[in-house]
Amino acid sequence: DAGSSVEEMEFNWDEYLEDTGATAAPHGSFKHVDTSLQNGFAPGMKLEVAVKSDQNTYWVATIITTCGQLLLLRYDGYGEDRKADFWCDILTADLHPIGWCEQNKKILKVPEGIKDKIPDQEEFLQRVLKGACSAPANLLEGLHRGKNPLDLIAPGSRLELQNIRDSLEAWIVNVVENVGGRLKLRYEGLEDSDKFDQWLFYLDPFLHQVGWAAQHGYSLQPPLAIRSLRSEADWQEILKKVKEEEEESSVPTDLFKDKPVIGVHSFSEGMKLEAVDPMAPFVICPATVLKVYNDKYFMIEMDDLRAERGSSQRYVCHVSSAGIFPVQWSLKNGLHLSPPPGYPGQDFDWADYLKQCGAEAAPQSCFPSLTSDHGFKENMKLEAVNPVDPEEVCIATVTKLKDSYLWLQLEGSKKPVPECIVSVESMNIFPVGWCETNGYQLRPPRKAIVNKQKKIAVVQPEKQILSSRTVHDGLKNQELNSSDSVVINGKYCCPKIYFNHRCFSGPYLNKGRIAELPQSVGPGNCVLVLKEVLTLLINAAYKPSRVLRELQLDEEAAWHGHGETLKAKYKGKSYRATVEVVRTADRVADFCRKTCIKLECCPNLFGPQMVLDKCSENCSVLTKTKYTHYYGKRKNKRIGRPPGGHSNLEVAMKKPNKRRKRRKHFFVHKKKRSSTSVDNTPAGSPQGSGAEEEDDQDESELSHSLAQDRDKRKRKLRTFSFSDDENKPPSPKDIKMEVAEKLQLDSNPLEWSVADVVRFLKSTDCAPLARIFLDQEIDGQALLLLTLPTVQECMDLKLGPAIKLCHHIERVKLAFYQQFAN
């Protein structure tokens, strides 16, 4: 429905983790994803590179690190000295595999900087190239140059897939879609039908390049499930056509070099074990080794004792297959083993069962040793494929861990799914953010959809409320329904709280946003209703973080009520503070009035009284300046912080260390953007725009600085603000001038570290992208090499954000050329 699609669009992992208090599973725990991100080049590989000072000569360099199509190189001879490390772009730089100079009669010559260290060039090259690994030639030259190897598995490519349900025979599959290495595959010959489509990660042990079956002695046959859809002659014709087009649709064999190697097993037919059916991985059941094909593959079947048994659940395994365990593994780990269908009674006993079947248990030595060193912990969040509907990737929570297996609770699937059992090495689990990075739709959590039947705080809308409000209500309902001790009537029942948007809204609240709030909230439990009211007010502010600070509990004040943690978001940062909320109905009116006075707005702006025509405070005829002076006079000497510098406001970021404070202004604009200091604050703000700007700085620093320092900062910042009679947004002409203002750098961007680059990005409107630069270790040199195609391809950004990012990079380049190039 329309409502749920809005929620899908709005899902944000950072907010969700913050709301649930959970942590994301570490990226390093998903080895298949790490492998898929590799560009074919690895640290330690060697290549021949043109020497910068003499373009006609070349020298051997070693790859230090990679970032998309960018390589960080170090000329051999510099040893551990990284001062001469340099970045280059695979697409534009003069790079070649080892041996290229010899083949093409080019000169290998030691660069000037290390001539003294290498007296004998020939002897040195023999030594460093002995046993060295050359960078792959196909990724340095020709059509594949600079491409991520994974992109070579394009729609239309062909692969061979073993049929794990019937036998070891393989059949050709077409790649329909490639989502970050997760492939949607369709059997050759079923071009118009998606009924038998499968999703597999490209490193799956049963997926191979075309020609694998012939090389390993397996026949190419369509699976039994589809064989009857065409005649034998048709299938042979399809096979002939595939062989003719093999070169056009083939995938480079290099791609499969990182596939898990299948070892030799020691299972025998008739052995019993415990297993999880990969098609329905919800329970552990007894199973039997049905057939042994060779020393690598065997087939197991889930036990079924019924006389009229349906289609048996069987599948091909190898020694490292997930979901097979020795007999008694469930018992040793305190897990429930589901008896086979048709087993008399519920208390299953392996000893009796083996005697009854006349079978032996597979010995422990048949199974690989399980590891618990994987980085996953209970309650961690990740993204996982729904085994019932592999099209869906859902939010998953780790509910239990045993050895190298996870029990996952999936959220948001179209149909409810029981807890799934998956291996920590499964290629159907992904780190937080994987779907977003690869442009795939992650199923949003179901609880985001509001249940309109059960509401504790009845909201009567004046206009349509935004979907984020609906989410908030849904969470409130859950919170209340889970608590049996809440009293909804009498002493603790809050009356309706009205938003009287015609009243004066003060310097902090945006009148337009107040007008969009519901007409009223409540009745309901006092704490919940007032928490909802305050949350709505915070979100209706010009600067939500500022309002949160005005409302925060003063640590020196007497404690009269109930402490509630409220949150605010402003300029990409999250803030939390403890706010005092009353618990009983008799104190609600006074609480609302005092809160209004704190926010320097009309005492009737919200409260249990509805203002119909005229406000009893006559706020409409008072000028804003007088009104603010009257209600705000006690606060003139205080700027958004309780007396004594106490604050329980927390910002959701690491506290900056001393070094960071010193280097905070390592780049500056020639002229501060004065428009940021206004932020649409109405005339009559008690502290003027300078105070607002100072407040922003305090919020990001969050240190209890001395009053004297604060005054200095205030004086300094006010020089960039409007005077009181100019407290209005700048004209479009002014804005144009400010946008075109050149960047003035305090240090050479060539010398910027990764942290410096991240700090620069965080000061721009591309702050959310800073994490990518941190993860990819992009320093100043790499930053100056970035171009729009590189940014789009390597960072997988849409055109809009990519252009914005490149605009800032170009500004740095321009400043670099003007200030430091000479």
FIDOSE-453359 format. One record per residue (C-alpha): residue number from 1; residue in three letters; x, y, z. Coordinates in steps of 0.25 Angstrom, whole numbers. Example, Ala and Ser with C-alpha at 12.3 -4.5 7.8 and 13.67 -1.06 7.14 Angstrom:
FIDOSE-453359
     i    aa    east   north      up
     1   Ala      49     -18      31
     2   Ser      55      -4      29
//
This chain:
FIDOSE-453359
     i    aa    east   north      up
     1   Asp       0       0       0
     2   Ala       4      15      -1
     3   Gly       7      16      14
     4   Ser      17       5      14
     5   Ser      24      10       2
     6   Val      26      23       9
     7   Glu      32      16      20
     8   Glu      41       8      11
     9   Met      47      20       5
    10   Glu      49      26      19
    11   Phe      56      15      26
    12   Asn      70      19      31
    13   Trp      79       9      37
    14   Asp      86      20      46
    15   Glu      73      24      52
    16   Tyr      68      10      54
    17   Leu      80       6      61
    18   Glu      79      18      70
    19   Asp      64      15      73
    20   Thr      66       1      76
    21   Gly      79       3      84
    22   Ala      86      -9      75
    23   Thr      99     -10      68
    24   Ala     102     -14      54
    25   Ala     110     -27      52
    26   Pro     124     -23      48
    27   His     127     -22      33
    28   Gly     139     -32      35
    29   Ser     130     -43      38
    30   Phe     125     -44      24
    31   Lys     137     -50      17
    32   His     129     -52       3
    33   Val     125     -37       3
    34   Asp     140     -33       6
    35   Thr     144     -42      -6
    36   Ser     134     -36     -15
    37   Leu     139     -22     -13
    38   Gln     153     -25     -17
    39   Asn     157     -19     -30
    40   Gly     166     -30     -35
    41   Phe     178     -23     -30
    42   Ala     184     -27     -16
    43   Pro     194     -20      -7
    44   Gly     208     -26     -10
    45   Met     205     -28     -25
    46   Lys     216     -22     -34
    47   Leu     215     -14     -47
    48   Glu     224      -5     -56
    49   Val     220      10     -55
    50   Ala     225      22     -63
    51   Val     235      30     -54
    52   Lys     229      44     -52
    53   Ser     241      52     -54
    54   Asp     245      44     -67
    55   Gln     233      39     -75
    56   Asn     241      31     -84
    57   Thr     246      22     -73
    58   Tyr     239      12     -64
    59   Trp     242       6     -50
    60   Val     236      -5     -42
    61   Ala     225      -1     -31
    62   Thr     218      -9     -21
    63   Ile     203      -7     -18
    64   Ile     201      -2      -4
    65   Thr     186      -1      -4
    66   Thr     174       0     -13
    67   Cys     162       9     -14
    68   Gly     152       6     -26
    69   Gln     160       9     -38
    70   Leu     171      17     -30
    71   Leu     184      10     -26
    72   Leu     194      15     -15
    73   Leu     208      11     -20
    74   Arg     222      11     -15
    75   Tyr     234      10     -24
    76   Asp     243      -2     -20
    77   Gly     255       3     -12
    78   Tyr     248      12      -3
    79   Gly     246       1       7
    80   Glu     237       5      19
    81   Asp     238      20      15
    82   Arg     224      24      11
    83   Lys     228      39       8
    84   Ala     228      36      -7
    85   Asp     216      28      -8
    86   Phe     207      33     -19
    87   Trp     192      30     -24
    88   Cys     189      27     -38
    89   Asp     177      24     -46
    90   Ile     177      11     -54
    91   Leu     169      17     -65
    92   Thr     179      29     -68
    93   Ala     192      25     -62
    94   Asp     204      18     -70
    95   Leu     203       5     -63
    96   His     208      -9     -68
    97   Pro     210     -23     -63
    98   Ile     224     -28     -59
    99   Gly     232     -32     -72
   100   Trp     225     -21     -81
   101   Cys     237     -12     -82
   102   Glu     245     -24     -87
   103   Gln     235     -28     -97
   104   Asn     233     -14    -102
   105   Lys     248     -10    -102
   106   Lys     245       1     -91
   107   Ile     255       6     -81
   108   Leu     255       2     -66
   109   Lys     262      12     -58
   110   Val     264      15     -43
   111   Pro     256      28     -39
   112   Glu     265      40     -35
   113   Gly     261      39     -20
   114   Ile     266      25     -18
   115   Lys     278      25     -27
   116   Asp     288      25     -15
   117   Lys     281      13      -9
   118   Ile     282       4     -22
   119   Pro     296       3     -27
   120   Asp     294     -10     -35
   121   Gln     280      -9     -43
   122   Glu     280     -23     -49
   123   Glu     284     -30     -36
   124   Phe     273     -22     -29
   125   Leu     262     -25     -39
   126   Gln     266     -40     -39
   127   Arg     264     -40     -23
   128   Val     251     -32     -22
   129   Leu     244     -39     -34
   130   Lys     248     -53     -29
   131   Gly     235     -60     -26
   132   Ala     227     -47     -27
   133   Cys     213     -46     -32
   134   Ser     210     -37     -44
   135   Ala     197     -29     -45
   136   Pro     188     -36     -54
   137   Ala     190     -32     -69
   138   Asn     176     -32     -73
   139   Leu     172     -22     -63
   140   Leu     183     -12     -67
   141   Glu     181     -13     -82
   142   Gly     169     -15     -92
   143   Leu     154     -15     -90
   144   His     155     -19     -75
   145   Arg     165      -8     -71
   146   Gly     160      -1     -58
   147   Lys     147      -9     -57
   148   Asn     143     -16     -44
   149   Pro     144     -31     -48
   150   Leu     130     -33     -42
   151   Asp     124     -23     -52
   152   Leu     128     -33     -63
   153   Ile     117     -43     -59
   154   Ala     107     -34     -66
   155   Pro      93     -38     -70
   156   Gly      93     -47     -81
   157   Ser     106     -54     -76
   158   Arg     105     -70     -76
   159   Leu     110     -79     -64
   160   Glu     108     -94     -61
   161   Leu     100     -98     -48
   162   Gln     100    -111     -42
   163   Asn      86    -117     -39
   164   Ile      87    -119     -24
   165   Arg      73    -125     -22
   166   Asp      74    -137     -32
   167   Ser      88    -140     -36
   168   Leu     102    -134     -39
   169   Glu      98    -131     -54
   170   Ala      99    -117     -57
   171   Trp      92    -107     -67
   172   Ile      94     -94     -73
   173   Val      88     -82     -66
   174   Asn      87     -67     -71
   175   Val      90     -55     -61
   176   Val      77     -47     -61
   177   Glu      82     -37     -50
   178   Asn      95     -35     -42
   179   Val      93     -28     -29
   180   Gly     107     -26     -23
   181   Gly     111     -40     -26
   182   Arg      97     -46     -23
   183   Leu      92     -52     -36
   184   Lys      78     -55     -41
   185   Leu      80     -67     -50
   186   Arg      70     -73     -60
   187   Tyr      72     -86     -67
   188   Glu      75     -86     -82
   189   Gly      63     -89     -90
   190   Leu      53     -82     -80
   191   Glu      55     -68     -85
   192   Asp      40     -64     -83
   193   Ser      38     -71     -69
   194   Asp      43     -66     -56
   195   Lys      37     -78     -48
   196   Phe      50     -85     -47
   197   Asp      59     -73     -44
   198   Gln      69     -75     -33
   199   Trp      78     -64     -26
   200   Leu      92     -69     -22
   201   Phe     104     -61     -18
   202   Tyr     115     -62     -29
   203   Leu     125     -70     -20
   204   Asp     115     -81     -18
   205   Pro     122     -94     -18
   206   Phe     112    -100     -28
   207   Leu     113     -89     -38
   208   His     124     -89     -49
   209   Gln     128     -83     -62
   210   Val     123     -89     -75
   211   Gly     132    -102     -78
   212   Trp     133    -106     -64
   213   Ala     124    -119     -66
   214   Ala     132    -124     -78
   215   Gln     145    -122     -71
   216   His     141    -129     -58
   217   Gly     134    -141     -65
   218   Tyr     119    -137     -62
   219   Ser     108    -136     -72
   220   Leu     100    -124     -76
   221   Gln      86    -127     -74
   222   Pro      74    -118     -71
   223   Pro      68    -121     -56
   224   Leu      57    -131     -55
   225   Ala      47    -120     -51
   226   Ile      49    -113     -65
   227   Arg      52    -124     -74
   228   Ser      38    -127     -78
   229   Leu      36    -113     -83
   230   Arg      43    -115     -96
   231   Ser      46    -127    -105
   232   Glu      60    -134    -104
   233   Ala      63    -128    -118
   234   Asp      60    -114    -113
   235   Trp      70    -116    -101
   236   Gln      81    -121    -111
   237   Glu      78    -109    -120
   238   Ile      79     -99    -108
   239   Leu      93    -106    -104
   240   Lys      98    -104    -118
   241   Lys      94     -89    -118
   242   Val     101     -87    -105
   243   Lys     114     -93    -110
   244   Glu     114     -84    -122
   245   Glu     112     -72    -114
   246   Glu     122     -76    -103
   247   Glu     132     -66    -105
   248   Glu     122     -54    -105
   249   Ser     115     -58     -92
   250   Ser     127     -64     -84
   251   Val     131     -59     -71
   252   Pro     147     -58     -68
   253   Thr     152     -70     -60
   254   Asp     159     -60     -50
   255   Leu     146     -57     -44
   256   Phe     145     -71     -38
   257   Lys     159     -71     -32
   258   Asp     154     -68     -18
   259   Lys     143     -78     -18
   260   Pro     143     -88      -6
   261   Val     151    -100      -9
   262   Ile     143    -113      -7
   263   Gly     151    -123       1
   264   Val     150    -138       2
   265   His     139    -144      11
   266   Ser     139    -158      18
   267   Phe     123    -160      19
   268   Ser     117    -174      15
   269   Glu     103    -178      10
   270   Gly      93    -180      22
   271   Met     101    -171      32
   272   Lys      91    -163      41
   273   Leu      94    -149      45
   274   Glu      86    -136      49
   275   Ala      83    -126      38
   276   Val      76    -113      34
   277   Asp      68    -113      21
   278   Pro      74    -101      13
   279   Met      61     -98       7
   280   Ala      54     -97      20
   281   Pro      65     -94      30
   282   Phe      56     -93      43
   283   Val      58    -106      50
   284   Ile      69    -117      52
   285   Cys      64    -131      49
   286   Pro      70    -145      47
   287   Ala      75    -148      33
   288   Thr      82    -160      25
   289   Val      94    -160      15
   290   Leu      86    -165       4
   291   Lys      96    -166      -7
   292   Val     111    -164      -9
   293   Tyr     115    -159     -22
   294   Asn     130    -158     -21
   295   Asp     140    -153     -11
   296   Lys     135    -139     -12
   297   Tyr     120    -140     -12
   298   Phe     109    -148      -5
   299   Met      94    -146      -4
   300   Ile      86    -146       9
   301   Glu      71    -147      11
   302   Met      63    -142      23
   303   Asp      57    -154      30
   304   Asp      42    -157      29
   305   Leu      35    -169      35
   306   Arg      21    -167      30
   307   Ala      15    -178      21
   308   Glu      10    -168      11
   309   Arg      22    -159      10
   310   Gly      21    -147       1
   311   Ser      33    -143      -8
   312   Ser      46    -145       0
   313   Gln      55    -133       4
   314   Arg      68    -137      -1
   315   Tyr      80    -129      -6
   316   Val      95    -130     -10
   317   Cys     105    -127       0
   318   His     121    -126       1
   319   Val     129    -127      14
   320   Ser     128    -112      17
   321   Ser     113    -111      14
   322   Ala     106    -102      25
   323   Gly      95    -109      33
   324   Ile     100    -123      35
   325   Phe     104    -127      49
   326   Pro     108    -140      57
   327   Val      98    -148      64
   328   Gln      95    -142      78
   329   Trp     100    -128      74
   330   Ser      86    -122      78
   331   Leu      86    -128      91
   332   Lys     100    -123      95
   333   Asn      97    -109      91
   334   Gly      83    -109      98
   335   Leu      75    -108      85
   336   His      62    -115      81
   337   Leu      63    -126      71
   338   Ser      50    -128      63
   339   Pro      47    -143      62
   340   Pro      45    -148      48
   341   Pro      30    -148      43
   342   Gly      23    -161      47
   343   Tyr      32    -163      59
   344   Pro      24    -168      71
   345   Gly      24    -158      83
   346   Gln      31    -145      84
   347   Asp      43    -149      93
   348   Phe      53    -153      82
   349   Asp      65    -162      86
   350   Trp      77    -164      77
   351   Ala      81    -177      83
   352   Asp      67    -184      82
   353   Tyr      66    -178      68
   354   Leu      79    -183      63
   355   Lys      76    -197      68
   356   Gln      62    -196      62
   357   Cys      67    -192      48
   358   Gly      79    -202      49
   359   Ala      88    -190      45
   360   Glu     101    -184      50
   361   Ala     104    -170      53
   362   Ala     114    -162      45
   363   Pro     126    -160      53
   364   Gln     131    -147      58
   365   Ser     143    -148      49
   366   Cys     134    -146      37
   367   Phe     130    -132      41
   368   Pro     139    -120      40
   369   Ser     143    -113      53
   370   Leu     133    -101      56
   371   Thr     139     -88      60
   372   Ser     133     -77      70
   373   Asp     143     -67      66
   374   His     134     -59      56
   375   Gly     131     -45      62
   376   Phe     116     -47      63
   377   Lys     108     -45      76
   378   Glu      94     -46      81
   379   Asn      85     -35      77
   380   Met      94     -30      66
   381   Lys      87     -25      53
   382   Leu      90     -29      39
   383   Glu      83     -31      26
   384   Ala      79     -45      22
   385   Val      72     -52      10
   386   Asn      58     -58      13
   387   Pro      59     -73      11
   388   Val      44     -74       7
   389   Asp      45     -63      -3
   390   Pro      59     -60      -8
   391   Glu      55     -48     -15
   392   Glu      54     -41      -1
   393   Val      66     -36       7
   394   Cys      61     -33      21
   395   Ile      66     -26      34
   396   Ala      71     -38      43
   397   Thr      74     -39      58
   398   Val      84     -49      64
   399   Thr      75     -56      75
   400   Lys      85     -67      78
   401   Leu      99     -73      75
   402   Lys     104     -87      75
   403   Asp     118     -90      70
   404   Ser     118     -84      56
   405   Tyr     103     -83      54
   406   Leu      94     -71      56
   407   Trp      79     -71      59
   408   Leu      73     -59      52
   409   Gln      59     -53      54
   410   Leu      55     -46      41
   411   Glu      47     -33      41
   412   Gly      38     -27      30
   413   Ser      36     -40      22
   414   Lys      23     -40      14
   415   Lys      19     -53      21
   416   Pro      24     -56      35
   417   Val      36     -65      36
   418   Pro      41     -73      48
   419   Glu      55     -72      53
   420   Cys      65     -76      42
   421   Ile      78     -84      45
   422   Val      90     -79      37
   423   Ser     104     -81      37
   424   Val     114     -70      40
   425   Glu     120     -72      26
   426   Ser     106     -72      19
   427   Met     106     -64       6
   428   Asn      92     -60       9
   429   Ile      95     -50      20
   430   Phe     101     -36      18
   431   Pro     106     -24      26
   432   Val      97     -13      30
   433   Gly      95      -3      18
   434   Trp      99     -14       7
   435   Cys      85     -12       0
   436   Glu      86       3       0
   437   Thr     100       2      -5
   438   Asn      96      -7     -17
   439   Gly      83       0     -20
   440   Tyr      74     -12     -15
   441   Gln      61     -10      -7
   442   Leu      63     -14       7
   443   Arg      50     -19      14
   444   Pro      47      -8      25
   445   Pro      43     -13      39
   446   Arg      28     -16      40
   447   Lys      26      -8      53
   448   Ala      28       4      45
   449   Ile      14       3      41
   450   Val       4       9      51
   451   Asn      -8       0      56
   452   Lys     -19      10      55
   453   Gln     -29       2      64
   454   Lys     -21       3      77
   455   Lys     -16      17      81
   456   Ile     -13      22      94
   457   Ala     -11      37      90
   458   Val     -23      40      81
   459   Val     -18      50      71
   460   Gln     -28      59      64
   461   Pro     -22      64      51
   462   Glu     -25      78      46
   463   Lys     -17      74      33
   464   Gln     -11      61      28
   465   Ile       1      57      37
   466   Leu      14      53      32
   467   Ser      18      38      31
   468   Ser      29      40      41
   469   Arg      18      44      51
   470   Thr      11      31      48
   471   Val      23      23      51
   472   His      25      31      64
   473   Asp      11      27      68
   474   Gly      13      13      65
   475   Leu      25      12      74
   476   Lys      17      18      85
   477   Asn       6       8      83
   478   Gln      16      -3      85
   479   Glu      23       3      96
   480   Leu       9       4     104
   481   Asn       4      -9     100
   482   Ser      16     -16     105
   483   Ser      15     -10     119
   484   Asp       4     -15     128
   485   Ser       6      -5     139
   486   Val       2       7     132
   487   Val     -11      14     138
   488   Ile     -19      21     127
   489   Asn     -30      27     136
   490   Gly     -31      36     148
   491   Lys     -19      42     154
   492   Tyr      -9      39     143
   493   Cys     -19      41     131
   494   Cys     -14      54     123
   495   Pro     -25      62     117
   496   Lys     -25      66     102
   497   Ile     -13      76      99
   498   Tyr     -17      86      89
   499   Phe      -7      93      79
   500   Asn     -12     107      78
   501   His      -4     111      65
   502   Arg     -10     125      64
   503   Cys      -3     129      77
   504   Phe      11     135      77
   505   Ser      22     124      74
   506   Gly      34     131      80
   507   Pro      48     131      74
   508   Tyr      51     116      74
   509   Leu      38     110      68
   510   Asn      35     111      53
   511   Lys      20     116      52
   512   Gly      18     109      39
   513   Arg      22      96      45
   514   Ile      14      98      57
   515   Ala       2     100      48
   516   Glu       4      87      42
   517   Leu       3      79      55
   518   Pro      -9      72      59
   519   Gln     -20      80      66
   520   Ser     -18      72      79
   521   Val     -11      60      85
   522   Gly     -17      51      96
   523   Pro     -24      48     105
   524   Gly     -15      37     110
   525   Asn      -4      34     120
   526   Cys       3      47     125
   527   Val      17      43     122
   528   Leu      14      38     108
   529   Val       5      49     104
   530   Leu      15      60     109
   531   Lys      27      53     103
   532   Glu      19      52      89
   533   Val      16      67      90
   534   Leu      30      71      94
   535   Thr      35      62      82
   536   Leu      26      69      72
   537   Leu      30      83      77
   538   Ile      45      80      76
   539   Asn      43      75      62
   540   Ala      35      88      59
   541   Ala      47      97      63
   542   Tyr      57     105      54
   543   Lys      68      98      61
   544   Pro      63      85      69
   545   Ser      76      84      76
   546   Arg      74      98      82
   547   Val      60      95      87
   548   Leu      65      82      93
   549   Arg      75      90     101
   550   Glu      64     100     106
   551   Leu      56      88     111
   552   Gln      67      80     117
   553   Leu      66      77     132
   554   Asp      74      87     140
   555   Glu      83      79     149
   556   Glu      82      89     160
   557   Ala      67      90     160
   558   Ala      58      83     170
   559   Trp      53      69     164
   560   His      38      69     163
   561   Gly      34      59     152
   562   His      39      48     143
   563   Gly      52      49     134
   564   Glu      50      45     120
   565   Thr      61      44     109
   566   Leu      57      52      97
   567   Lys      65      53      84
   568   Ala      67      64      73
   569   Lys      74      64      60
   570   Tyr      80      76      54
   571   Lys      90      77      42
   572   Gly      92      62      42
   573   Lys      96      61      57
   574   Ser      87      54      67
   575   Tyr      85      60      81
   576   Arg      79      54      94
   577   Ala      75      61     107
   578   Thr      68      57     119
   579   Val      55      65     120
   580   Glu      46      66     133
   581   Val      32      62     130
   582   Val      20      62     140
   583   Arg      13      49     143
   584   Thr       0      54     149
   585   Ala     -12      61     142
   586   Asp     -13      72     153
   587   Arg       1      77     149
   588   Val      -1      77     134
   589   Ala      -6      91     132
   590   Asp       5      97     140
   591   Phe      15      89     133
   592   Cys      11      93     119
   593   Arg      11     108     123
   594   Lys      25     107     129
   595   Thr      30     100     117
   596   Cys      24     111     108
   597   Ile      31     122     116
   598   Lys      44     114     115
   599   Leu      42     114     100
   600   Glu      39     129     100
   601   Cys      25     127      93
   602   Cys      11     130      97
   603   Pro       8     122     110
   604   Asn      -5     117     102
   605   Leu       3     112      90
   606   Phe       0      98      95
   607   Gly      -8      93     107
   608   Pro     -21      87     112
   609   Gln     -28     100     108
   610   Met     -33     102      93
   611   Val     -31     116      89
   612   Leu     -43     119      80
   613   Asp     -43     134      75
   614   Lys     -35     142      84
   615   Cys     -23     138      93
   616   Ser     -25     142     108
   617   Glu     -10     147     108
   618   Asn     -14     157      96
   619   Cys      -1     152      89
   620   Ser      -5     156      75
   621   Val      -5     171      79
   622   Leu       9     171      86
   623   Thr      21     173      77
   624   Lys      30     162      77
   625   Thr      42     170      83
   626   Lys      33     174      95
   627   Tyr      27     160      96
   628   Thr      41     153      96
   629   His      46     163     106
   630   Tyr      35     160     116
   631   Tyr      36     145     115
   632   Gly      50     144     113
   633   Lys      56     155     122
   634   Arg      61     145     132
   635   Lys      69     138     122
   636   Asn      76     149     115
   637   Lys      89     145     121
   638   Arg      88     131     118
   639   Ile      91     125     105
   640   Gly      84     111     104
   641   Arg      91     105     116
   642   Pro      87     103     130
   643   Pro      95     112     140
   644   Gly     108     107     144
   645   Gly     111     101     131
   646   His     104      88     135
   647   Ser      98      80     123
   648   Asn      92      66     121
   649   Leu      91      68     106
   650   Glu      99      58      99
   651   Val     102      58      84
   652   Ala     103      45      76
   653   Met     117      46      72
   654   Lys     131      43      78
   655   Lys     137      54      87
   656   Pro     147      62      79
   657   Asn     161      60      85
   658   Lys     171      72      87
   659   Arg     178      71      74
   660   Arg     165      71      66
   661   Lys     161      84      74
   662   Arg     174      91      70
   663   Arg     172      87      55
   664   Lys     158      90      54
   665   His     160     102      45
   666   Phe     170      96      36
   667   Phe     162     102      24
   668   Val     154     114      25
   669   His     145     122      15
   670   Lys     150     136      13
   671   Lys     136     141      17
   672   Lys     127     133      27
   673   Arg     113     130      21
   674   Ser     105     139      29
   675   Ser      92     133      24
   676   Thr      95     121      33
   677   Ser      94     130      45
   678   Val      80     134      42
   679   Asp      73     121      39
   680   Asn      60     128      38
   681   Thr      60     133      53
   682   Pro      49     143      54
   683   Ala      53     157      58
   684   Gly      53     159      73
   685   Ser      62     147      76
   686   Pro      67     150      90
   687   Gln      81     147      87
   688   Gly      82     151      72
   689   Ser      87     142      62
   690   Gly     101     143      67
   691   Ala      97     135      79
   692   Glu      90     124      71
   693   Glu     103     122      63
   694   Glu     111     121      76
   695   Asp     101     111      81
   696   Asp     104     103      69
   697   Gln     118     102      72
   698   Asp     116      98      86
   699   Glu     107      87      82
   700   Ser     117      81      73
   701   Glu     129      83      83
   702   Leu     121      79      95
   703   Ser     132      84     105
   704   His     129      91     118
   705   Ser     137     103     114
   706   Leu     139     115     123
   707   Ala     130     127     122
   708   Gln     141     136     118
   709   Asp     145     127     106
   710   Arg     130     127     102
   711   Asp     129     142     102
   712   Lys     142     143      93
   713   Arg     135     133      84
   714   Lys     122     141      84
   715   Arg     129     154      81
   716   Lys     137     148      70
   717   Leu     125     141      63
   718   Arg     116     153      64
   719   Thr     125     160      54
   720   Phe     120     151      44
   721   Ser     105     153      48
   722   Phe      94     163      44
   723   Ser      91     174      53
   724   Asp      78     174      60
   725   Asp      71     183      49
   726   Glu      77     174      38
   727   Asn      72     161      44
   728   Lys      66     156      31
   729   Pro      70     146      21
   730   Pro      80     151      11
   731   Ser      75     155      -3
   732   Pro      77     145     -15
   733   Lys      88     154     -20
   734   Asp      96     153      -7
   735   Ile      95     138      -7
   736   Lys     100     137     -21
   737   Met     112     144     -17
   738   Glu     115     135      -5
   739   Val     113     122     -13
   740   Ala     124     127     -23
   741   Glu     133     131     -11
   742   Lys     146     124     -13
   743   Leu     152     114      -3
   744   Gln     164     118       5
   745   Leu     172     106      10
   746   Asp     181     107      22
   747   Ser     189      95      18
   748   Asn     194      88       5
   749   Pro     183      77       1
   750   Leu     194      68      -4
   751   Glu     199      67      10
   752   Trp     185      64      16
   753   Ser     183      51      24
   754   Val     170      43      23
   755   Ala     165      50      35
   756   Asp     167      63      29
   757   Val     159      59      17
   758   Val     148      54      25
   759   Arg     148      67      34
   760   Phe     147      75      21
   761   Leu     135      67      16
   762   Lys     128      68      29
   763   Ser     128      83      27
   764   Thr     121      83      14
   765   Asp     107      78      10
   766   Cys     113      65       6
   767   Ala     116      61      21
   768   Pro     108      48      20
   769   Leu     118      43      10
   770   Ala     130      45      19
   771   Arg     129      31      24
   772   Ile     132      25      10
   773   Phe     145      33      10
   774   Leu     149      28      23
   775   Asp     146      14      20
   776   Gln     153      15       6
   777   Glu     165      22      13
   778   Ile     165      34       3
   779   Asp     175      44       7
   780   Gly     178      58       0
   781   Gln     186      52     -12
   782   Ala     175      42     -15
   783   Leu     164      53     -13
   784   Leu     171      62     -24
   785   Leu     171      50     -33
   786   Leu     156      48     -32
   787   Thr     147      51     -44
   788   Leu     132      50     -47
   789   Pro     133      36     -54
   790   Thr     142      31     -43
   791   Val     133      36     -32
   792   Gln     120      30     -38
   793   Glu     126      17     -42
   794   Cys     135      14     -29
   795   Met     125      20     -19
   796   Asp     113      16     -26
   797   Leu     106      29     -24
   798   Lys      94      35     -32
   799   Leu      97      46     -41
   800   Gly      92      57     -32
   801   Pro     101      54     -19
   802   Ala     113      51     -28
   803   Ile     112      65     -35
   804   Lys     111      72     -22
   805   Leu     123      64     -16
   806   Cys     131      67     -29
   807   His     127      82     -27
   808   His     134      82     -14
   809   Ile     146      74     -19
   810   Glu     148      84     -31
   811   Arg     148      96     -21
   812   Val     159      89     -13
   813   Lys     167      86     -26
   814   Leu     165     101     -30
   815   Ala     170     106     -17
   816   Phe     182      96     -18
   817   Tyr     186     102     -31
   818   Gln     184     116     -27
   819   Gln     191     115     -13
   820   Phe     201     103     -14
   821   Ala     204      99     -28
   822   Asn     215     109     -30
//
